[in-house]
Amino acid sequence: MQSQKVEFANAEGQTLSGVLEIPGGTPQAWAIFAHCFTCSKKSLAASRVARGLAERGIGVLRFDFTGLGDSQGDFETTGFSSDVSDLAVAAEWMATAGRPVSLMIGHSLGGAATLVAAQQIESVKAVATIGAPSDASHVIAQFQQSVPEIEAKGRARVDLGGRPFTLSKAFLDDVRAATVRDSVKSLRKPLLILHAPGDEVVSIDNATELFIAAKHPKSFVSLDRSDHLLTGKSDAEFVIDVIAGWSARYIEAEAVAQESSPQANKVVVRETGESGPYQNEVLIGGRRYFADEPATYGGADTGPDPYAWVAAGLGACTSITMRMYANRKKWLVDQLSVSIDHEKRHADDCVDCGPKDRIDVFTRYIEIEGALDDEQRARILEIADRCPVHRSLEHGAKVETQLVTKPA
C-alpha cells in the first residue's frame, strides 16, 4: 500500500490537506475517514484505521477539516456545518478522480458530521461511527465554562486537549442547530455504531440514541475498555477488523480505478510528517516501507535507519548472487543466510586520510546449509564478492543530484 499526500479545495476555495491510503492491489472500494473535534488527519485513530483498512483492500482518504492541521482557513469561522460541507466536497473530489466513495467512517464529532453528510452523497452505501455523539451540541460540554463569555463577547479563547482555540458564538449556534438524530432517521443506509461503554467524553447513551433513531440494517459493537480517542493499538485493530468485515456485506467487491500515476522512479523516499521528525516512507515498486532513526537520535524507531537499509541491500544482493550461482551449478544448497554488521573505523591504511578520519566497514557473516564439500563452499564465498552492491561499496559510486520543482 501507499500513502499519497493530496490537496483539494473546499467550498470557499481554501486548500484542504489530506492523505490517500492506497491499497497494494486493486481497491475493493474507497472510503473517507472524518477525524474528531480539533483533531487532525494525523490522529492515531485516523491514521491507524485508514492504513488498516487499506491493508484490507479499502482505500481511504483522511483529511484535515478547514482551519485544522495542514488545511487552510480560520478555525474560528468554521463550525459543524462547514465540516459537513468539507466531507461532501471531499467525496466529490474523490468521485472526479475515479474513486467513488462507498463507505464513510466518522470519529467523535466527525462521526456526527458523517451521519449528516452521508445523506448528500449518493455513492455512499454504508456508514460507520466511532464514539459519535447523537447531538452535535454535545461538544459544548468540553468548554462549558467558557460559554457565558462566548455568549457575551461573541468569542472566547478556550483550551481543548491542551491546545488553545478561539470559538465564536456562530460556532455555538451552528452546533445547536444541527439535527443529527433527524439525519439518522432519514439516512436509510446501513449503519454501524462502535462505542465504548466507559467512554468519558461521549457517553454510551449517545450510541443508544443513535441506534434507536436509525432504521435497519443497523448494528452496534461495543469497544469494551477503549478510550474515546482510540489510542490503544489493539482497540484500533479491533475497529479495523469489525469495519472491514461488516462493510463487506454492503460494498460490492468490484474493480475500482486507482487513477494514480505509476511510480516513475525505482525508489521514492519522502517524509510522512506523522510519527516523529525523521520518519520517511520508502516506496519501492508500489510497496511501502519505513525508514527512521532510533530514539537515541531523536527518532521514533519505526523503521531501519539509513545505514541499516544499505546493509540490507548488501545482504540481499549477496544472498541472491550466491543463490544464482548455486542454482546454475545445480549444487544442493538448502538455505543461504547473510548477517551484516556496520561500523566506522579509523582509516589507518588510507594515504589521503587524516588520523581522525573514519571509513565505513560492513562485515558479512555467511551461512551455507546444504550437502557441499569444502571446495564448493569456498567457491560460493568467492562469488559473494561479485555481488554488484558489494562492488559498488568497495569501488565507490557517483551520486548525481537534480532539483525537481513541482508546478504551482
N, C-alpha and C positions, 0 to 999 in steps of 0.2 A: 504494500500500500504506500501511498504518497500523501504528504501534507503540502498543499499548494496555497500560498498566500493569494488572496483575491481582494478586489475592491469593486464597489458598485455604489451608485448614487441613491440617496433616499428621496422622499417626495419633495424635499426642499432643495435638492441638488447638491447636498453635502455628501462627502465621501464616507462610506461605511467600510470598515476594515474587517475582513473575515479570513477564515482558514477552511479550505475544502479538503476533507479527508476522502481520498480516492482509493477504493479497493484495488487489490492487486490484479484481479481478473475483471471480467465484465460485471459491472454492478448489477445487483438484483433490483435495486431501487435507490431513490435518492430521498434524503430526509433533511430537515432543518432542526437544529437544537437552539432553543431560546434560553439564555442564561438568567440567573436570579437578579433581584433588585440590587443595583450598584455593583454587581459582579462584572465579569467580562468573559470573552471567549476563552481566556486562559485559566479560568477557574478549574479546579480539579474535576468537578462534576462534568463540565462541558468538554474538557479535553479527553478525559478517560472514556466517557460514554461515546463520544464521537469516534474516537480511534477504535474502541472496542467493536462498535457496530461496523466500521469499515473493514475490520479484520474478518467480520462475518458476512461480508458482501454487500453491505448497505452503505452507500456513500453519504456523507453528512457535511452540511455547511454549518459552521458555528461562527457567529459574527458578533461584533460589539454594537449594542444599540447606540443611537445618536447621543453624543456627549459623553460616552463612556469608552474606556480602553483607548484604542488607537483610532477610533472613529471621530469624525469632525462633528461640530455642533456644540451647543451650550446645554449642559445637563439641566441647568436652572429653568430653561424654557421648554423642557420636554415633559412628558407625562405618560400615563398608561396608554392613552390613545396613540401617541407617537410610536410606542413600542409595537402596537398592533399594526400600524402603518408600515413600520420597518419590516415586519415579518411578511406582510403582503408584497412589499417591493422586492424582498429577498426571493420569495417564491417566483415572482415574475421574472427576475433576473436569471434564476436557475432554469426556468422553462425556456427562455430565449436562448440559453446556451445548450439546449437539448437535454436538460436534466430535470424533467418534470417532477415536482415534489409529491410523493405519495404518503409520506409519514412525517408527522410533526411531533416534536418532543419538547416539553417546556418544564423548566425547573423553578419552583417557588413562584414569584410574581411573573416570571417568564412563562410558567405553565398557565396562569390565568390569561395572559395575553395570547397564548397559543390557542386556547379554547375559543376566544373571540375571533381571532384571525382565521382559524381553520374554516369557518363558515364562508369566508370570502374566496377561498382557494379551491377551485373545482377539482383539481387533480388530487387533492388530499383524500386518501382512503382510510386513514386511521390516525388517532391522536393518543399520545401518552403523556401523562403529567407526573412530576416527581415533587412531592411536598408542596403542592399548589394550594393557595387559598381559594375559598369559594366566593370571596368578595375582595375585589382589588383594594378597597379601602382598609383591609386588614393590615397593609403595610404601614399605616399611620401609627400603629402601636409601637413601631421601632423608634419613633421620635415624638411620642405623645407629649412630652414635657415642653416641646418647642412649638406646639400647635397654637397656643394663645399668642405668642409673638408673631408667628406667621400670619395669623388672622388679623392682628392689629397693624403690623407694619408692611404686610404684603409679601414678606420673605424673611428668612432667618437662616443662619449658619447652624448646621446640625452635624453631629458626629455619628457616622454609620460604619460599623465594623472597624473602628479605629481610623477612619478617613473623614476629612471634612467635606461637606457638600452644602450647597445653597439650595433650599427648597422654597418655592413660591406658593402663594395662595391658589394660583391657577393649577398647580400640581394637585393640591388638596381637592379642589373642585372636580378635577378630572378623574381621580381615582374614586371619589364618592359617586360620580355619575356613571361609572362603569357598571354594566349589567352582566356579570359573569355567569350567574346561575341561569338567567334567561337565555344566554347564548348556549349553555349546555343543554337546556331543554329542547332547543331547536337545532342542535348540532346534527343529529341523525347520522353520525358516523361512529364506527367502533371506537370505544374509549377505554383506555387502561389507566387506572389510578394507582400510583405507587406512593405509599405514605408510611412513615414510621409512627407507631403508637405513642412513642415517647418524645416526639418532635416538640421542642420547647419554643420554637419560633412560630411555626404554623401548626396549631393543634390538630389532632386526628379528627376532631369534629368537622373540620373543613372537608376532609375526604368523604365523610358520611353525607354531608350536604350535597357535594358534587355527585356522589353515586346515586342518591335519591332523585336528583334532578335529571340525570341522564336517562336516555332511552336505551333499550337493548339493541345491539350487543354491548355490554359493559362489563368490566372486570376490575376487581380490587385485589392488590397484592400487598401484604404487609412487609415493611422493610425492617421489622423487628427492632434491633437496638441501634440502627443507623442514626447519625445526627442529621440535622437539617441540610447542611452543606455537602453531605455525602463525601466526607473526607476519607472515610475508610476504604482502602483499595478493594477489600473483599466485598464490601457493600456495593461498590461501583460495578464489580464483576457480576454480582447477582442481578443488578438492574439491567446490565447489558444482555445477559442471558435471557432474562424474562422478556424484555422488549423484542429481542430478535426472534424468540420462539413464538410470542403472541402475535406479532405483526405478520408473520409468515402466512397466517390464515387469511389475511386481508390484502396483502400486497402481492400482485401477480409477479411471479418469477420470470420476467421477460427481459430480453436483451435491451439494455438502456445505453444509449451512446454516451461515451465519456466526454467527447468533444475536447479532449486535451491533446495538445501537440506532443508528438513523440520527443523523447529525451534526445536533444541534439548532441550532447557531449557524453562521452563514455562514463564519466564520473562528475556528479554535481554535489557540491558541499555548500550548505547555506545555514545561517543561524536560524534557530527556531524562536528565540526570544521568550521561551517559556520556562524551562527547567534550569535555572541558574544562568550565569552570564556567559558561559562558554559552550553550552550545548549546541551542536550542529547536527542537522540531518544529512546523511550521506545517501545519495540516490545513485544506484548502480544498476543499469539495465531494468529500471522500473521497480527494483527492490529498495526498501528503505531501512537504513541502519542509523545508529547514533555515534557521534564522536564527542568526547568531553574531556575534562581534566578531573583528576581526583580531588577530593575535598581538601586535601592538604595544600592545594594550589588555588583554592577558591572556587573550584568547580562543583558540580552536583554528582559526579561519578556515575552518569547514566550510560556511559559507553567507553570504549577503549580510548586512550589518549593517542595523539598523532604518531608517536613512535611505536606504540603497540600496533597501529594499523600498518606501519612499514614492516614491522616484524611479522605480522600476519601474512603480508604479501610475499615476503621471503619464504616463510614456512610453507605456504600453499604452493608457490612456484617450485620449491624444492621437491615436495611430495609428488606433485603432478609430473615433473620431469623424470623422476626415478620410476614412477609407475609406467609412463610411456615406454621407457627403455626396457623395463622388465617384461612388459606385455609383448613388445616387439621380439624379444629374445625367447619368449614363451617360458620364462622361468617361473617356478612355483613360489610366488611372493604372496603371502596371505594378507598382510597388512603393513603399511608404512606409517610411521609416526615421526613428526618433527617438532621439537620444542625449541623455542628461541629465547635467549637472554640478551638484553641490551644494556650496555654501559658506556661511559665515556672514560677514556684512558689518556694519560699524558702521551703526547706524540714524541717519544724519545728517539725514534728512528726516522723522524721526518726532518729532512735537511733544512727546509724553509720555515719550520715551525719554531716558535719561541718556547721557553721552558714551561710556560703556563698553558700553552695551547693543548687542546684535547682533540682526540678523534673518536668517532663512534665505532664501537666494536659489537657486532652481532655474533653470538656464539650459538651454533646449532648442535642439538643432540638428536641423533637419528637412530631410530629403532627399526629393524627389518625382521619381520616374522615370516618364516617360510622354510621350506626344505632347500637350503642353499649351502654351497661349500664356501670356504674362506675366500677363494679367488672370486667367486661371484659377488659376495658381499663387498669385497674391496672395489670391484668394478662399479657397483652401484653407487658407492660413496664417491668415486671419481666423477660419475655422471652428475651427482648432486651439484658439483661445482660449475656445471654447464647451465644451470638454471639461469634464464635470462635476467631475472631480478637480481640474482647474485652478481652477475657480471655488471649490471648497471650500478650497483652499490660499490663494487670494487674499482671499476674503471672510471666512475663519475658520469654524471649526466648533465645536460644543459637544460635549464628551465627558462622558457620564454614566457613573458607576461604581456597581456594585452588588456587595455582598459575597455570595458564594454559599457556603453551608455544606452540606457533604455529610453525610448521616446516618451515624451511627456504625456 
